[in-house]
Amino acid sequence: MRQKGQHFLVDRAIAERISQYAKLKGDDDVLEIGPGTGSLTGVLASRAARIFAVEVDPRLAADLRGRFSNVQVIEGDALQVELPECNKIVSNLPYQISSKITYRLLSMPFDLAVLMFQREFAERMIAPVGSREYGRLGMSVGYLCDAKVLEIVPRSAFRPMPEVESAIVRLKRRQVELEPKAFMRFAEGLFRNRRKKVKKSLAAMGCSREALAGLDSLLLERRPEELTPMEAAGLAASILSAFH
């Protein structure tokens, strides 16, 4: 059985390492997206105070209910249901919703996330500025989090076996000035016009000539993929009112 690109983790040792990476404590509230058959859920439940497990498949959700005393099963689509407050997020995310769920999770407050992604997606999250892989995702993650790929996971760790390798990513939340959703919208606007200079991208987003005149001219002459997350945040902070 597979839902929304989910490949179920069957390697217990990897599940244990994921929980260790998350540094779980007895007072942690943990959000798990796509618990599936519960192989990771059980490890998390043994180390944290509460687990909120969001599962879209009714049969899998029913099977999880009652198995662990501190696990609350939320049946529904993680892209649609209200997600509970938590201080940590630990999940083997379904490949098909990786992008959408990542942006949704980034908009939430949390301290630490340890997430499993398709390797290619994980590498885009930490892509260096100026590289072909650097884009809206890398800029957004780079501003909001300290991101690190901790481990490459072989295909054999899952059932059914995926066609690609996976990667475990740790996200430590930064203290930032800009509201996450606002910055991510800004980054999206920049990379909608990736090949244009930043000044043209900002103009296309509705930034006036007067507002552009007050910005760093050197940054305006670059292309979006040449901006560091912090440089983009500086521009966004200066002109954010133009996007409301």
Secondary structure, 3 states (H helix, E strand, C coil): CCCCCCCEECCHHHHHHHHHHCCCCCCCEEEEECCCCCHHHHHHHCCCCEEEEEECCHHHHHHHCCCCCCEEEEECCCCCCCCCCCCEEEEECCHHHHHHHHHHHHCCCCCEEEEEEEHHHHHHHCCCCCCCCCCHHHHHHHHHEEEEEEEEECHHHEECCCCCCEEEEEEEECCCCCCHHHHHHHHHHHHCCCCCCHHHHHHHCCCCHHHHHCCCHHHHCCCHHHCCHHHHHHHHHHHHHHHC
